[in-house]
Amino acid sequence: MQNSPANKAHRYTAYIGSINTTQIHKQNPYIVAWWSAALPGFGHILLAKHFRGILFFAWEILVNVMSNLNLAMVYSFNGEIDMAIQVVEPRWILMYIPMYIFMIWDSYRLTVDMNKHILLAETENAPLPTSSISAWEVNHLEQKIPMMAAIWSLLTPGLGQLYLNRLFFGINCIFWFIIFVFFSDILIAVHHLFLGQISEATGILDPQWFMFFPSLIIFSSYDAYVHAVENNKLFKRVQRRNLKEDYQATRVSIPRPEGGG
């Protein structure tokens, strides 16, 4: 079988490639929109819109850093409103607002449309390849442990995605995790923390970059868990289809028990 789905069907719910397993499934539009609000790009990545999601994510990082948005948020959380106003760069923050609203709206709109597509695709039930072999990678559909995927992404964002054969997004998560670790000086802060030097740890930590960690870690863990659950559903659905086509006879004769009425 070829490494791409048969071209006779109109709609599919998944694609098994050598370097990526891409799957779409029904989702709550409000949850997807919420993730786009938490950090733009995440909502689109949940919808398997990887290129668009990563592009929006990079835009968020660029504009956020240039506008000092996270730093202003830290000041505002501490009640230092005047300092928050002073550190914000207006040329960048005014450009940030329209894109931020658009990404939330676009993720909600796409979720509604894709839920309709999924209903039609599940009805069509097109056949899917269960493995892919290339010079780069070997990938095959198998059951995964959702909690294991979540734990690995919780420890290091992207590892859960690698466990699920979602190499493109997994490597992207690891890349940004390294960037955040380097610029936030979090490992140096942890070193001081282990030595009991609390003031040095908090003083060396860069809040502008550190503020990205909660969103990245929690989303990576959530994304890994959800896709692991959906991967298992896809595995069972494909297995069920193959068993029906290969082993279920067109007519099944069930013998009646002796002495039955």
N, C-alpha and C positions, 0 to 999 in steps of 0.2 A: 504494500500500500504506500502511496506517496505521502510525503511529510506535510501535506496541506489537505484540508477537507475536500471531499468530492465537490466538483463544481456544478452538480446538478441541483443542489439545494439552494434556497434563497436566503436562509438565515441560519446562523450558528450561535451557540452559546459559549464555545470555547475553541481554543487553538493550541495544539501541542507542538511547539517548535523546539529546535535543538538547544536554544539558549533562553527560552522563556516559555512559561505556561500562562497563557492569557485566558481569562474567563470572565464572563459577565453574569450577573445574577440580580434578582429583584432586591431593591434597597429602598429604605425610607428616605424620601427627598429632603426631609428636614434634618436628618442626621448628616447626610452628605453636605448640605448647605452649612450646617454647624461646623463641620471640619474645615470647610473653606473659610469660614469666619475665624476659626482658631488659628489657622495659618494657610493663606491662599496657596492653592496647588494640591492640597491634600484631598479635597473633595473630588477633583478630577482624577487623581491617582486611584481612588477607591472605585471609580467607574472604568478603570483600565484605560483611561485617556492619558497614557504615560508621557508622551511627548509634550502635550499641552500642560499637563500637571507639573512636570519638572521645569518647564519654561516659566510657568507662573510662580513656582517655588523660588527659582533663581531671581526672578523679578522682585519678589517679596524681600529676599535677603538683601539685595542691592539697595532698594529704596529704603528699607528699614534702617540699614546701617548708615546710609548717607543722610537720612533725616534725623538720626538719633532717637528714633521712636521708642525703642526699648528702654533707653536711658531715661527718657521723659516719663515713661510709665513707672519706672522705679521711683523717681522723685515724687510722682503723684501718689503712689501707694504710701509713701512716707509723709504725705501731707505737705510737701514742699512744692506747691503749685507754681510759685514764681520761678523757681529753678527749672521746673518742667517746661515752662513757656520759653525760658531763655535758651535752653539747649536744643529745642526743635528748630530744624532748618526749613523755613517756609517754602523754599523753591522745590524741595523734594516732597514735603508732606502734602502739598496741594495737588501734586501729580499722582500721589499714592491713592487718594480717596476714590476717584472714579474707577480705577482698576480694581480696587478692593471690593467695591459694590458690585461691579460687573462679574467678578469671579464667583461671588456668592450666588448671584442670580443665574449665571450660566450653569453652575453645577446643579442647581435645583432643576432648571429646565431640562438639562440632559438626563437627569435621573428619571423624570417623568416620561420622557421619550423612550429611554432605554428599557424601562419596565414594560412598555407596550411591545417593544421589539422582542423582549424575552418571552412574553406570553405566546407570541406567534412562533418563535423559534422552538419553544418546548412542544408546541402542537405539531410542528413539522418533524421534530425528532430526527434531524439529519445525522447520518453516521459520522463518527469522528475517529481519526487515527489515535492510537493509544501510546505510540512511541515515535521518537524521531532521532535519527543518527546522522551526524555530520562530522566534518573534520574538526569542528570546534568542541562539540559536546555530545553527550548521549543523554536523552531525556525520555522518561516514560511515566505514564499515569499510574500512580499507586496511592494507597491510603496513607495519610499523615496523622500525627498526633497534634491536635490544635494547641493544647497547653504547652507542648514542647516548643512549637513555633513562637508562641507568645513570650515564653521565658527567654529564648535566645535573643529575640528582638529587644526585650527589656534590658538584657545585659549589654548588648551592643546593637544599636539599630541597624537593620539590614541582614543580620544573620538568620532571622526567621524567614525572610524572603529567599535567601539562598537555599535554605532547607526545603522550600516549596518550589525550587527551580524557577524562581522569578529573578533571574540574574540581573536584568537591566535595572530594575528598581532597587534591588538589594545592593548592588555596587554603588548606585547613586546615594543611597542612605549612608553607607559606610564612608563615602567621600565627604559628605557634608558633616558627618559626625566627627571626622578627623579635623576638618576646618574649624568647627565649633570648639573642639577640645584645645586646639592650638591657640586660637585667638582669645579664648576666655581664660586661659591659664588655670583651668580647673584642676589639672593634675598637680600643679605646684601648690595650689590651695589645699588639696587633699593631703599632700605631703606635710604642710605646716599643721594641718588639723591633727594628723597622727602624732605629731610632736607636741600637741597641746598648745600650739601658738595660734589661738583663735583670732586675735586681732590681725596678725600677719596674713592669715588665710582669707579673711574677709576683705582686707585691704588690697591684696593682689588680684582678687577675682574681678574680671571685667564684666559688669552687669549687662552691657549692650549685647555681648555674644552669649553670655550664660543664659539669658532669657529664652533662647531658642531651644534649649535642651528639653524642657518639659513637653513641649508640643511634639518634637521629633521622636522622643522615646515612647511617649504614650501612643502616638499615632502608629508608629512602626509596630508596636506590640499588638494594637487593635487590628491593624491591617493584616498582620500575619495570622492572627487567630481566625478572623472572618474568612480569609481565603483558604485556610486549612479546612475549615468546616465545609465550605463550598466545594473544595477539591474532593473531599470524601463523598459528597452528594453526587458529584459528576462521575466519580469512579463507580459508584453503585449503579447509576443510571446507564452508563456505558456497558457495564457487566450484564445488567438485566436485559438490555437490548441484544447483546451478542448471544446470550443464552437462549433467548426466544427465537432468534434467527437460525441458530446452528443446531439446537437440540429439541426445540418444542415441535412436535408433529402437528400437522394441520388438523388432525382429528385424534383425540385422545379417548380411548375406550376404557372406562373404569368398570372392572368386573363387579357384579353384584355379589354380596356375601351369600353363602349357602344358607338356605332356610329363610331368606329374607322374603318380605311380603311383596 
